[in-house]
Each structure stands twice: as structure tokens, then as C-alpha cells.
């Protein structure tokens, strides 16, 4: 029996991108992943809606950007 090299579902999740946006009301940062992009999101602090379509993707979830 051979062991898998990755967790089940790895192939579906390996291309996810991270998006960080500040709440327009209280400036609290919130992170979502690209598979949640089309869902509605509210700030966890003040409850106001956050429009992630106005946010930029982060480089590798906090990793340094390639040169």
C-alpha cells in the first residue's frame, strides 16, 4: 500500500489565493481566500459589509514576492 504525498483535496486547494481588505468603516483587516470571493462578507468587529472586489491579492499569503 502506498501513502499519498498530499492531504486529500490538495489538488483542489493548491491554487487558492489570499485576499486582505480593510473594513471601510473601522479599518479592521479581514482575509478571505479566492474560493470565498463571491460570497458576502461582513466585518467581524463592526458588522459592516466588506467589498473584496476592491481589494488586491496578497503575494503567497505573506510570503515574499518573487524578484
Order of alpha helices (4+ residues) and beta strands (2+ residues): alpha-beta-beta-beta-beta
